[in-house]
Amino acid sequence: MLSRAAAPPPAGRIQHSVFIATTEPGLLNEALERISPIINPGTDSVYVFRQCAACWEAIGVHGQAAVAGRPLYWAVL
């Protein structure tokens, strides 16, 4: 069941963006440090959800959603 956690903002612009990143903890911390000074805590929200490999494999997609596969790397010796 879905529920609304907060009331919508007043009339105007509403934008929800989702970014998926597979990264090391150090790079995640750097990203969060860089985000903090540019958001307005009174109007903006940033959520970070960590997922284990098993949870990521069980993700459900609907409509045009797609789960990116692991990138392939080639080594020529």
PDB file of N, CA, C and O in Angstrom:
ATOM      1  N   MET A   1       0.846  -1.169   0.000  1.00  0.00           N
ATOM      2  CA  MET A   1       0.000   0.000   0.000  1.00  0.00           C
ATOM      3  C   MET A   1       0.894   1.237   0.000  1.00  0.00           C
ATOM      4  O   MET A   1       1.835   1.334   0.787  1.00  0.00           O
ATOM      5  N   LEU A   2       0.598   2.154  -0.867  1.00  0.00           N
ATOM      6  CA  LEU A   2       1.352   3.399  -0.931  1.00  0.00           C
ATOM      7  C   LEU A   2       0.638   4.466  -0.136  1.00  0.00           C
ATOM      8  O   LEU A   2      -0.592   4.509  -0.105  1.00  0.00           O
ATOM      9  N   SER A   3       1.390   5.314   0.497  1.00  0.00           N
ATOM     10  CA  SER A   3       0.790   6.425   1.226  1.00  0.00           C
ATOM     11  C   SER A   3       1.651   7.661   1.036  1.00  0.00           C
ATOM     12  O   SER A   3       2.845   7.560   0.756  1.00  0.00           O
ATOM     13  N   ARG A   4       1.050   8.807   1.187  1.00  0.00           N
ATOM     14  CA  ARG A   4       1.764  10.068   1.029  1.00  0.00           C
ATOM     15  C   ARG A   4       2.392  10.420   2.369  1.00  0.00           C
ATOM     16  O   ARG A   4       1.705  10.496   3.387  1.00  0.00           O
ATOM     17  N   ALA A   5       3.711  10.635   2.359  1.00  0.00           N
ATOM     18  CA  ALA A   5       4.421  10.929   3.597  1.00  0.00           C
ATOM     19  C   ALA A   5       4.305  12.397   3.981  1.00  0.00           C
ATOM     20  O   ALA A   5       4.398  12.743   5.159  1.00  0.00           O
ATOM     21  N   ALA A   6       4.105  13.251   3.001  1.00  0.00           N
ATOM     22  CA  ALA A   6       4.034  14.686   3.289  1.00  0.00           C
ATOM     23  C   ALA A   6       3.076  15.337   2.301  1.00  0.00           C
ATOM     24  O   ALA A   6       2.818  14.807   1.220  1.00  0.00           O
ATOM     25  N   ALA A   7       2.562  16.479   2.687  1.00  0.00           N
ATOM     26  CA  ALA A   7       1.680  17.222   1.794  1.00  0.00           C
ATOM     27  C   ALA A   7       2.476  17.755   0.611  1.00  0.00           C
ATOM     28  O   ALA A   7       3.654  18.076   0.763  1.00  0.00           O
ATOM     29  N   PRO A   8       1.861  17.857  -0.562  1.00  0.00           N
ATOM     30  CA  PRO A   8       2.574  18.385  -1.720  1.00  0.00           C
ATOM     31  C   PRO A   8       2.922  19.850  -1.517  1.00  0.00           C
ATOM     32  O   PRO A   8       2.263  20.542  -0.740  1.00  0.00           O
ATOM     33  N   PRO A   9       3.952  20.330  -2.206  1.00  0.00           N
ATOM     34  CA  PRO A   9       4.309  21.743  -2.088  1.00  0.00           C
ATOM     35  C   PRO A   9       3.210  22.619  -2.675  1.00  0.00           C
ATOM     36  O   PRO A   9       2.344  22.128  -3.398  1.00  0.00           O
ATOM     37  N   PRO A  10       3.240  23.905  -2.370  1.00  0.00           N
ATOM     38  CA  PRO A  10       2.238  24.808  -2.938  1.00  0.00           C
ATOM     39  C   PRO A  10       2.294  24.777  -4.463  1.00  0.00           C
ATOM     40  O   PRO A  10       3.260  24.289  -5.049  1.00  0.00           O
ATOM     41  N   ALA A  11       1.251  25.299  -5.092  1.00  0.00           N
ATOM     42  CA  ALA A  11       1.178  25.320  -6.562  1.00  0.00           C
ATOM     43  C   ALA A  11       2.488  25.828  -7.149  1.00  0.00           C
ATOM     44  O   ALA A  11       3.093  26.769  -6.635  1.00  0.00           O
ATOM     45  N   GLY A  12       2.901  25.209  -8.200  1.00  0.00           N
ATOM     46  CA  GLY A  12       4.163  25.572  -8.832  1.00  0.00           C
ATOM     47  C   GLY A  12       4.829  24.339  -9.389  1.00  0.00           C
ATOM     48  O   GLY A  12       4.170  23.449  -9.924  1.00  0.00           O
ATOM     49  N   ARG A  13       6.104  24.294  -9.263  1.00  0.00           N
ATOM     50  CA  ARG A  13       6.898  23.226  -9.873  1.00  0.00           C
ATOM     51  C   ARG A  13       7.057  22.061  -8.905  1.00  0.00           C
ATOM     52  O   ARG A  13       7.360  22.254  -7.728  1.00  0.00           O
ATOM     53  N   ILE A  14       6.849  20.847  -9.416  1.00  0.00           N
ATOM     54  CA  ILE A  14       7.131  19.635  -8.669  1.00  0.00           C
ATOM     55  C   ILE A  14       8.009  18.768  -9.554  1.00  0.00           C
ATOM     56  O   ILE A  14       7.648  18.475 -10.694  1.00  0.00           O
ATOM     57  N   GLN A  15       9.144  18.362  -9.042  1.00  0.00           N
ATOM     58  CA  GLN A  15      10.035  17.492  -9.799  1.00  0.00           C
ATOM     59  C   GLN A  15      10.601  16.435  -8.865  1.00  0.00           C
ATOM     60  O   GLN A  15      11.133  16.745  -7.800  1.00  0.00           O
ATOM     61  N   HIS A  16      10.478  15.210  -9.276  1.00  0.00           N
ATOM     62  CA  HIS A  16      11.052  14.099  -8.522  1.00  0.00           C
ATOM     63  C   HIS A  16      12.052  13.419  -9.448  1.00  0.00           C
ATOM     64  O   HIS A  16      11.687  12.980 -10.539  1.00  0.00           O
ATOM     65  N   SER A  17      13.264  13.330  -9.040  1.00  0.00           N
ATOM     66  CA  SER A  17      14.298  12.677  -9.837  1.00  0.00           C
ATOM     67  C   SER A  17      14.910  11.552  -9.023  1.00  0.00           C
ATOM     68  O   SER A  17      15.072  11.659  -7.808  1.00  0.00           O
ATOM     69  N   VAL A  18      15.243  10.483  -9.706  1.00  0.00           N
ATOM     70  CA  VAL A  18      15.884   9.346  -9.064  1.00  0.00           C
ATOM     71  C   VAL A  18      17.199   9.077  -9.776  1.00  0.00           C
ATOM     72  O   VAL A  18      17.250   9.009 -11.004  1.00  0.00           O
ATOM     73  N   PHE A  19      18.255   8.927  -8.999  1.00  0.00           N
ATOM     74  CA  PHE A  19      19.565   8.632  -9.543  1.00  0.00           C
ATOM     75  C   PHE A  19      20.049   7.336  -8.913  1.00  0.00           C
ATOM     76  O   PHE A  19      20.020   7.181  -7.692  1.00  0.00           O
ATOM     77  N   ILE A  20      20.490   6.417  -9.740  1.00  0.00           N
ATOM     78  CA  ILE A  20      21.012   5.155  -9.243  1.00  0.00           C
ATOM     79  C   ILE A  20      22.520   5.182  -9.415  1.00  0.00           C
ATOM     80  O   ILE A  20      23.024   5.447 -10.506  1.00  0.00           O
ATOM     81  N   ALA A  21      23.233   4.907  -8.337  1.00  0.00           N
ATOM     82  CA  ALA A  21      24.696   4.919  -8.387  1.00  0.00           C
ATOM     83  C   ALA A  21      25.244   3.680  -7.684  1.00  0.00           C
ATOM     84  O   ALA A  21      24.821   3.337  -6.580  1.00  0.00           O
ATOM     85  N   THR A  22      26.168   3.031  -8.328  1.00  0.00           N
ATOM     86  CA  THR A  22      26.904   1.944  -7.700  1.00  0.00           C
ATOM     87  C   THR A  22      28.288   2.503  -7.426  1.00  0.00           C
ATOM     88  O   THR A  22      29.054   2.774  -8.350  1.00  0.00           O
ATOM     89  N   THR A  23      28.600   2.672  -6.154  1.00  0.00           N
ATOM     90  CA  THR A  23      29.831   3.379  -5.816  1.00  0.00           C
ATOM     91  C   THR A  23      30.407   2.874  -4.504  1.00  0.00           C
ATOM     92  O   THR A  23      29.757   2.145  -3.754  1.00  0.00           O
ATOM     93  N   GLU A  24      31.603   3.269  -4.257  1.00  0.00           N
ATOM     94  CA  GLU A  24      32.267   2.957  -3.000  1.00  0.00           C
ATOM     95  C   GLU A  24      31.804   3.947  -1.926  1.00  0.00           C
ATOM     96  O   GLU A  24      31.399   5.060  -2.260  1.00  0.00           O
ATOM     97  N   PRO A  25      31.856   3.568  -0.651  1.00  0.00           N
ATOM     98  CA  PRO A  25      31.410   4.473   0.411  1.00  0.00           C
ATOM     99  C   PRO A  25      32.107   5.836   0.391  1.00  0.00           C
ATOM    100  O   PRO A  25      31.463   6.847   0.672  1.00  0.00           O
ATOM    101  N   GLY A  26      33.389   5.893   0.071  1.00  0.00           N
ATOM    102  CA  GLY A  26      34.099   7.169   0.042  1.00  0.00           C
ATOM    103  C   GLY A  26      33.533   8.126  -0.997  1.00  0.00           C
ATOM    104  O   GLY A  26      33.404   9.322  -0.738  1.00  0.00           O
ATOM    105  N   LEU A  27      33.190   7.597  -2.185  1.00  0.00           N
ATOM    106  CA  LEU A  27      32.615   8.443  -3.226  1.00  0.00           C
ATOM    107  C   LEU A  27      31.202   8.876  -2.867  1.00  0.00           C
ATOM    108  O   LEU A  27      30.788   9.988  -3.194  1.00  0.00           O
ATOM    109  N   LEU A  28      30.466   8.008  -2.203  1.00  0.00           N
ATOM    110  CA  LEU A  28      29.127   8.386  -1.754  1.00  0.00           C
ATOM    111  C   LEU A  28      29.213   9.531  -0.754  1.00  0.00           C
ATOM    112  O   LEU A  28      28.460  10.499  -0.849  1.00  0.00           O
ATOM    113  N   ASN A  29      30.123   9.424   0.198  1.00  0.00           N
ATOM    114  CA  ASN A  29      30.297  10.503   1.182  1.00  0.00           C
ATOM    115  C   ASN A  29      30.687  11.803   0.498  1.00  0.00           C
ATOM    116  O   ASN A  29      30.196  12.867   0.874  1.00  0.00           O
ATOM    117  N   GLU A  30      31.563  11.736  -0.501  1.00  0.00           N
ATOM    118  CA  GLU A  30      31.958  12.947  -1.231  1.00  0.00           C
ATOM    119  C   GLU A  30      30.756  13.561  -1.944  1.00  0.00           C
ATOM    120  O   GLU A  30      30.579  14.779  -1.928  1.00  0.00           O
ATOM    121  N   ALA A  31      29.933  12.725  -2.567  1.00  0.00           N
ATOM    122  CA  ALA A  31      28.740  13.231  -3.262  1.00  0.00           C
ATOM    123  C   ALA A  31      27.802  13.930  -2.284  1.00  0.00           C
ATOM    124  O   ALA A  31      27.275  15.002  -2.580  1.00  0.00           O
ATOM    125  N   LEU A  32      27.597  13.319  -1.119  1.00  0.00           N
ATOM    126  CA  LEU A  32      26.714  13.930  -0.125  1.00  0.00           C
ATOM    127  C   LEU A  32      27.278  15.248   0.391  1.00  0.00           C
ATOM    128  O   LEU A  32      26.523  16.189   0.635  1.00  0.00           O
ATOM    129  N   GLU A  33      28.594  15.326   0.561  1.00  0.00           N
ATOM    130  CA  GLU A  33      29.224  16.580   0.989  1.00  0.00           C
ATOM    131  C   GLU A  33      29.050  17.669  -0.062  1.00  0.00           C
ATOM    132  O   GLU A  33      28.884  18.841   0.277  1.00  0.00           O
ATOM    133  N   ARG A  34      29.089  17.289  -1.329  1.00  0.00           N
ATOM    134  CA  ARG A  34      28.933  18.274  -2.406  1.00  0.00           C
ATOM    135  C   ARG A  34      27.473  18.688  -2.592  1.00  0.00           C
ATOM    136  O   ARG A  34      27.193  19.802  -3.034  1.00  0.00           O
ATOM    137  N   ILE A  35      26.551  17.795  -2.256  1.00  0.00           N
ATOM    138  CA  ILE A  35      25.124  18.102  -2.392  1.00  0.00           C
ATOM    139  C   ILE A  35      24.673  19.060  -1.298  1.00  0.00           C
ATOM    140  O   ILE A  35      23.897  19.980  -1.557  1.00  0.00           O
ATOM    141  N   SER A  36      25.154  18.849  -0.081  1.00  0.00           N
ATOM    142  CA  SER A  36      24.676  19.620   1.079  1.00  0.00           C
ATOM    143  C   SER A  36      24.657  21.129   0.879  1.00  0.00           C
ATOM    144  O   SER A  36      23.648  21.756   1.203  1.00  0.00           O
ATOM    145  N   PRO A  37      25.729  21.753   0.355  1.00  0.00           N
ATOM    146  CA  PRO A  37      25.688  23.210   0.237  1.00  0.00           C
ATOM    147  C   PRO A  37      24.801  23.734  -0.895  1.00  0.00           C
ATOM    148  O   PRO A  37      24.513  24.930  -0.933  1.00  0.00           O
ATOM    149  N   ILE A  38      24.365  22.879  -1.810  1.00  0.00           N
ATOM    150  CA  ILE A  38      23.588  23.400  -2.939  1.00  0.00           C
ATOM    151  C   ILE A  38      22.091  23.130  -2.825  1.00  0.00           C
ATOM    152  O   ILE A  38      21.318  23.616  -3.651  1.00  0.00           O
ATOM    153  N   ILE A  39      21.666  22.365  -1.818  1.00  0.00           N
ATOM    154  CA  ILE A  39      20.230  22.163  -1.645  1.00  0.00           C
ATOM    155  C   ILE A  39      19.681  23.169  -0.644  1.00  0.00           C
ATOM    156  O   ILE A  39      20.414  23.723   0.175  1.00  0.00           O
ATOM    157  N   ASN A  40      18.395  23.388  -0.729  1.00  0.00           N
ATOM    158  CA  ASN A  40      17.700  24.224   0.245  1.00  0.00           C
ATOM    159  C   ASN A  40      16.982  23.270   1.198  1.00  0.00           C
ATOM    160  O   ASN A  40      15.976  22.673   0.815  1.00  0.00           O
ATOM    161  N   PRO A  41      17.474  23.111   2.428  1.00  0.00           N
ATOM    162  CA  PRO A  41      16.858  22.153   3.349  1.00  0.00           C
ATOM    163  C   PRO A  41      15.380  22.434   3.638  1.00  0.00           C
ATOM    164  O   PRO A  41      14.655  21.546   4.088  1.00  0.00           O
ATOM    165  N   GLY A  42      14.938  23.656   3.382  1.00  0.00           N
ATOM    166  CA  GLY A  42      13.538  23.992   3.610  1.00  0.00           C
ATOM    167  C   GLY A  42      12.612  23.513   2.508  1.00  0.00           C
ATOM    168  O   GLY A  42      11.409  23.384   2.730  1.00  0.00           O
ATOM    169  N   THR A  43      13.150  23.245   1.317  1.00  0.00           N
ATOM    170  CA  THR A  43      12.302  22.844   0.198  1.00  0.00           C
ATOM    171  C   THR A  43      12.774  21.588  -0.520  1.00  0.00           C
ATOM    172  O   THR A  43      11.981  20.959  -1.220  1.00  0.00           O
ATOM    173  N   ASP A  44      14.023  21.205  -0.372  1.00  0.00           N
ATOM    174  CA  ASP A  44      14.582  20.066  -1.102  1.00  0.00           C
ATOM    175  C   ASP A  44      14.728  18.848  -0.199  1.00  0.00           C
ATOM    176  O   ASP A  44      14.859  18.971   1.018  1.00  0.00           O
ATOM    177  N   SER A  45      14.702  17.677  -0.815  1.00  0.00           N
ATOM    178  CA  SER A  45      14.888  16.421  -0.094  1.00  0.00           C
ATOM    179  C   SER A  45      15.882  15.561  -0.851  1.00  0.00           C
ATOM    180  O   SER A  45      15.840  15.489  -2.080  1.00  0.00           O
ATOM    181  N   VAL A  46      16.764  14.916  -0.131  1.00  0.00           N
ATOM    182  CA  VAL A  46      17.696  13.952  -0.721  1.00  0.00           C
ATOM    183  C   VAL A  46      17.623  12.689   0.126  1.00  0.00           C
ATOM    184  O   VAL A  46      17.868  12.725   1.332  1.00  0.00           O
ATOM    185  N   TYR A  47      17.292  11.593  -0.501  1.00  0.00           N
ATOM    186  CA  TYR A  47      17.232  10.306   0.181  1.00  0.00           C
ATOM    187  C   TYR A  47      18.339   9.419  -0.368  1.00  0.00           C
ATOM    188  O   TYR A  47      18.605   9.432  -1.570  1.00  0.00           O
ATOM    189  N   VAL A  48      18.983   8.654   0.497  1.00  0.00           N
ATOM    190  CA  VAL A  48      19.993   7.692   0.082  1.00  0.00           C
ATOM    191  C   VAL A  48      19.546   6.334   0.606  1.00  0.00           C
ATOM    192  O   VAL A  48      19.373   6.145   1.810  1.00  0.00           O
ATOM    193  N   PHE A  49      19.364   5.402  -0.306  1.00  0.00           N
ATOM    194  CA  PHE A  49      18.965   4.046   0.055  1.00  0.00           C
ATOM    195  C   PHE A  49      20.086   3.100  -0.334  1.00  0.00           C
ATOM    196  O   PHE A  49      20.485   3.053  -1.498  1.00  0.00           O
ATOM    197  N   ARG A  50      20.586   2.361   0.612  1.00  0.00           N
ATOM    198  CA  ARG A  50      21.617   1.364   0.332  1.00  0.00           C
ATOM    199  C   ARG A  50      20.928   0.023   0.137  1.00  0.00           C
ATOM    200  O   ARG A  50      19.996  -0.316   0.866  1.00  0.00           O
ATOM    201  N   GLN A  51      21.388  -0.736  -0.848  1.00  0.00           N
ATOM    202  CA  GLN A  51      20.808  -2.041  -1.114  1.00  0.00           C
ATOM    203  C   GLN A  51      21.895  -3.088  -1.204  1.00  0.00           C
ATOM    204  O   GLN A  51      22.932  -2.873  -1.830  1.00  0.00           O
ATOM    205  N   CYS A  52      21.649  -4.221  -0.575  1.00  0.00           N
ATOM    206  CA  CYS A  52      22.584  -5.335  -0.692  1.00  0.00           C
ATOM    207  C   CYS A  52      22.376  -5.986  -2.063  1.00  0.00           C
ATOM    208  O   CYS A  52      21.382  -5.722  -2.741  1.00  0.00           O
ATOM    209  N   ALA A  53      23.311  -6.827  -2.455  1.00  0.00           N
ATOM    210  CA  ALA A  53      23.250  -7.476  -3.768  1.00  0.00           C
ATOM    211  C   ALA A  53      21.983  -8.313  -3.917  1.00  0.00           C
ATOM    212  O   ALA A  53      21.358  -8.299  -4.977  1.00  0.00           O
ATOM    213  N   ALA A  54      21.599  -9.036  -2.878  1.00  0.00           N
ATOM    214  CA  ALA A  54      20.400  -9.877  -2.962  1.00  0.00           C
ATOM    215  C   ALA A  54      19.146  -9.029  -3.161  1.00  0.00           C
ATOM    216  O   ALA A  54      18.260  -9.402  -3.930  1.00  0.00           O
ATOM    217  N   CYS A  55      19.069  -7.893  -2.472  1.00  0.00           N
ATOM    218  CA  CYS A  55      17.912  -7.000  -2.632  1.00  0.00           C
ATOM    219  C   CYS A  55      17.878  -6.409  -4.030  1.00  0.00           C
ATOM    220  O   CYS A  55      16.810  -6.270  -4.626  1.00  0.00           O
ATOM    221  N   TRP A  56      19.045  -6.061  -4.552  1.00  0.00           N
ATOM    222  CA  TRP A  56      19.111  -5.468  -5.893  1.00  0.00           C
ATOM    223  C   TRP A  56      18.649  -6.481  -6.938  1.00  0.00           C
ATOM    224  O   TRP A  56      17.972  -6.111  -7.898  1.00  0.00           O
ATOM    225  N   GLU A  57      19.004  -7.744  -6.764  1.00  0.00           N
ATOM    226  CA  GLU A  57      18.602  -8.782  -7.710  1.00  0.00           C
ATOM    227  C   GLU A  57      17.093  -8.993  -7.697  1.00  0.00           C
ATOM    228  O   GLU A  57      16.524  -9.438  -8.694  1.00  0.00           O
ATOM    229  N   ALA A  58      16.441  -8.682  -6.586  1.00  0.00           N
ATOM    230  CA  ALA A  58      15.003  -8.904  -6.454  1.00  0.00           C
ATOM    231  C   ALA A  58      14.182  -7.672  -6.829  1.00  0.00           C
ATOM    232  O   ALA A  58      12.967  -7.667  -6.630  1.00  0.00           O
ATOM    233  N   ILE A  59      14.808  -6.640  -7.361  1.00  0.00           N
ATOM    234  CA  ILE A  59      14.101  -5.401  -7.690  1.00  0.00           C
ATOM    235  C   ILE A  59      13.047  -5.659  -8.769  1.00  0.00           C
ATOM    236  O   ILE A  59      13.284  -6.419  -9.708  1.00  0.00           O
ATOM    237  N   GLY A  60      11.901  -5.029  -8.629  1.00  0.00           N
ATOM    238  CA  GLY A  60      10.841  -5.157  -9.621  1.00  0.00           C
ATOM    239  C   GLY A  60      10.799  -3.918 -10.497  1.00  0.00           C
ATOM    240  O   GLY A  60      10.953  -2.801 -10.004  1.00  0.00           O
ATOM    241  N   VAL A  61      10.594  -4.106 -11.785  1.00  0.00           N
ATOM    242  CA  VAL A  61      10.506  -2.974 -12.703  1.00  0.00           C
ATOM    243  C   VAL A  61       9.172  -3.055 -13.443  1.00  0.00           C
ATOM    244  O   VAL A  61       8.670  -4.146 -13.715  1.00  0.00           O
ATOM    245  N   HIS A  62       8.608  -1.906 -13.761  1.00  0.00           N
ATOM    246  CA  HIS A  62       7.305  -1.843 -14.412  1.00  0.00           C
ATOM    247  C   HIS A  62       7.338  -0.761 -15.482  1.00  0.00           C
ATOM    248  O   HIS A  62       8.037   0.242 -15.334  1.00  0.00           O
ATOM    249  N   GLY A  63       6.594  -0.958 -16.544  1.00  0.00           N
ATOM    250  CA  GLY A  63       6.540   0.039 -17.613  1.00  0.00           C
ATOM    251  C   GLY A  63       7.883   0.173 -18.306  1.00  0.00           C
ATOM    252  O   GLY A  63       8.478  -0.829 -18.703  1.00  0.00           O
ATOM    253  N   GLN A  64       8.362   1.384 -18.455  1.00  0.00           N
ATOM    254  CA  GLN A  64       9.610   1.645 -19.162  1.00  0.00           C
ATOM    255  C   GLN A  64      10.834   1.512 -18.264  1.00  0.00           C
ATOM    256  O   GLN A  64      11.957   1.731 -18.719  1.00  0.00           O
ATOM    257  N   ALA A  65      10.638   1.162 -17.017  1.00  0.00           N
ATOM    258  CA  ALA A  65      11.764   1.015 -16.093  1.00  0.00           C
ATOM    259  C   ALA A  65      12.659  -0.134 -16.542  1.00  0.00           C
ATOM    260  O   ALA A  65      12.188  -1.120 -17.108  1.00  0.00           O
ATOM    261  N   ALA A  66      13.945   0.008 -16.283  1.00  0.00           N
ATOM    262  CA  ALA A  66      14.903  -1.040 -16.633  1.00  0.00           C
ATOM    263  C   ALA A  66      16.001  -1.070 -15.586  1.00  0.00           C
ATOM    264  O   ALA A  66      16.389  -0.034 -15.045  1.00  0.00           O
ATOM    265  N   VAL A  67      16.489  -2.245 -15.310  1.00  0.00           N
ATOM    266  CA  VAL A  67      17.611  -2.392 -14.390  1.00  0.00           C
ATOM    267  C   VAL A  67      18.851  -2.593 -15.244  1.00  0.00           C
ATOM    268  O   VAL A  67      18.930  -3.536 -16.031  1.00  0.00           O
ATOM    269  N   ALA A  68      19.810  -1.705 -15.083  1.00  0.00           N
ATOM    270  CA  ALA A  68      21.044  -1.809 -15.860  1.00  0.00           C
ATOM    271  C   ALA A  68      21.829  -3.028 -15.397  1.00  0.00           C
ATOM    272  O   ALA A  68      21.942  -3.298 -14.202  1.00  0.00           O
ATOM    273  N   GLY A  69      22.363  -3.749 -16.356  1.00  0.00           N
ATOM    274  CA  GLY A  69      23.198  -4.895 -16.022  1.00  0.00           C
ATOM    275  C   GLY A  69      24.587  -4.438 -15.617  1.00  0.00           C
ATOM    276  O   GLY A  69      24.934  -3.262 -15.734  1.00  0.00           O
ATOM    277  N   ARG A  70      25.359  -5.372 -15.149  1.00  0.00           N
ATOM    278  CA  ARG A  70      26.736  -5.044 -14.794  1.00  0.00           C
ATOM    279  C   ARG A  70      27.515  -4.735 -16.066  1.00  0.00           C
ATOM    280  O   ARG A  70      27.349  -5.427 -17.070  1.00  0.00           O
ATOM    281  N   PRO A  71      28.364  -3.708 -16.041  1.00  0.00           N
ATOM    282  CA  PRO A  71      29.143  -3.390 -17.252  1.00  0.00           C
ATOM    283  C   PRO A  71      30.158  -4.495 -17.531  1.00  0.00           C
ATOM    284  O   PRO A  71      30.746  -5.070 -16.615  1.00  0.00           O
ATOM    285  N   LEU A  72      30.342  -4.770 -18.799  1.00  0.00           N
ATOM    286  CA  LEU A  72      31.319  -5.768 -19.215  1.00  0.00           C
ATOM    287  C   LEU A  72      32.634  -5.081 -19.501  1.00  0.00           C
ATOM    288  O   LEU A  72      32.664  -3.995 -20.079  1.00  0.00           O
ATOM    289  N   TYR A  73      33.711  -5.709 -19.101  1.00  0.00           N
ATOM    290  CA  TYR A  73      35.053  -5.175 -19.348  1.00  0.00           C
ATOM    291  C   TYR A  73      35.820  -6.195 -20.169  1.00  0.00           C
ATOM    292  O   TYR A  73      35.711  -7.399 -19.932  1.00  0.00           O
ATOM    293  N   TRP A  74      36.589  -5.721 -21.124  1.00  0.00           N
ATOM    294  CA  TRP A  74      37.406  -6.586 -21.955  1.00  0.00           C
ATOM    295  C   TRP A  74      38.860  -6.343 -21.636  1.00  0.00           C
ATOM    296  O   TRP A  74      39.289  -5.205 -21.449  1.00  0.00           O
ATOM    297  N   ALA A  75      39.606  -7.411 -21.577  1.00  0.00           N
ATOM    298  CA  ALA A  75      41.046  -7.314 -21.379  1.00  0.00           C
ATOM    299  C   ALA A  75      41.731  -7.987 -22.553  1.00  0.00           C
ATOM    300  O   ALA A  75      41.472  -9.155 -22.843  1.00  0.00           O
ATOM    301  N   VAL A  76      42.597  -7.261 -23.223  1.00  0.00           N
ATOM    302  CA  VAL A  76      43.331  -7.816 -24.347  1.00  0.00           C
ATOM    303  C   VAL A  76      44.778  -7.948 -23.914  1.00  0.00           C
ATOM    304  O   VAL A  76      45.421  -6.957 -23.567  1.00  0.00           O
ATOM    305  N   LEU A  77      45.288  -9.166 -23.934  1.00  0.00           N
ATOM    306  CA  LEU A  77      46.651  -9.433 -23.497  1.00  0.00           C
ATOM    307  C   LEU A  77      47.536  -9.787 -24.669  1.00  0.00           C
ATOM    308  O   LEU A  77      48.726 -10.046 -24.487  1.00  0.00           O
TER     309      LEU A  77
END
